[in-house]
Amino acid sequence: MESEFIIAFKEVLREQFVDKHKVDIEGLGTFEVKHREQHQKKYDNGKVVMIPPADVLEFKSNIRISNEY
């Protein structure tokens, strides 16, 4: 069962993504909506498929992993 905080947090994130706003979560990373144009995908067997345009969610981590403690 999800807590009220998690439910509200997911709703705020969803609203920001629908409005195409970048969301930065300190200590974790950045979520950003990017638009992908329509393009062709060519398979090894020679078949070509049209991929429709779409908005996709990208994540960039700002966590650095190192061996130093």
C-alpha positions as a printed NumPy array, in Angstrom:
array([[  0.   ,   0.   ,   0.   ],
       [  1.431,   3.359,  -1.052],
       [  1.692,   6.206,   1.412],
       [ -0.065,   9.498,   0.755],
       [  3.331,  11.121,   0.15 ],
       [  4.279,   8.655,  -2.618],
       [  0.893,   9.055,  -4.297],
       [  1.151,  12.868,  -4.181],
       [  4.793,  12.787,  -5.34 ],
       [  3.916,  10.647,  -8.367],
       [  1.038,  12.971,  -9.244],
       [  3.291,  16.066,  -9.119],
       [  5.912,  14.312, -11.282],
       [  3.281,  13.285, -13.812],
       [  1.929,  16.851, -14.039],
       [  5.436,  18.222, -14.632],
       [  6.138,  15.652, -17.356],
       [  2.828,  16.342, -19.106],
       [  3.754,  20.048, -19.146],
       [  7.216,  19.063, -20.501],
       [  9.11 ,  20.504, -17.527],
       [ 12.501,  19.237, -16.404],
       [ 12.495,  17.677, -12.904],
       [ 15.71 ,  17.69 , -10.868],
       [ 15.824,  15.526,  -7.746],
       [ 18.807,  16.524,  -5.657],
       [ 21.099,  13.604,  -4.921],
       [ 19.493,  11.443,  -7.621],
       [ 19.357,  13.048, -11.054],
       [ 17.292,  14.857, -13.665],
       [ 14.242,  13.692, -15.583],
       [ 13.465,  15.456, -18.85 ],
       [ 10.863,  14.962, -21.575],
       [ 12.446,  14.789, -25.049],
       [ 10.62 ,  14.668, -28.368],
       [ 11.638,  11.997, -30.847],
       [ 10.849,  12.7  , -34.488],
       [  9.354,  10.119, -36.81 ],
       [ 12.074,   7.928, -38.282],
       [ 12.715,   4.681, -40.122],
       [ 14.14 ,   1.581, -38.505],
       [ 15.91 ,  -0.868, -40.799],
       [ 16.191,  -4.478, -39.682],
       [ 18.921,  -6.942, -40.695],
       [ 16.428,  -8.852, -42.853],
       [ 15.862,  -5.735, -44.986],
       [ 12.464,  -4.837, -43.535],
       [ 11.907,  -1.112, -42.954],
       [  9.436,   0.109, -40.337],
       [  8.292,   3.686, -39.698],
       [  8.565,   4.632, -36.027],
       [  6.017,   7.335, -35.12 ],
       [  7.015,  10.53 , -33.293],
       [  6.849,  10.311, -29.51 ],
       [  7.702,  12.125, -26.322],
       [ 10.047,  10.042, -24.168],
       [ 11.304,  10.469, -20.626],
       [ 15.094,  10.629, -20.222],
       [ 16.994,  10.313, -16.951],
       [ 20.5  ,  11.612, -16.241],
       [ 22.021,  10.545, -12.957],
       [ 24.068,  13.014, -10.944],
       [ 25.444,  10.322,  -8.637],
       [ 29.165,   9.748,  -8.969],
       [ 30.475,   6.305,  -8.198],
       [ 34.079,   6.076,  -7.063],
       [ 36.265,   3.676,  -5.112],
       [ 37.244,   6.404,  -2.654],
       [ 35.408,   6.458,   0.68 ]])
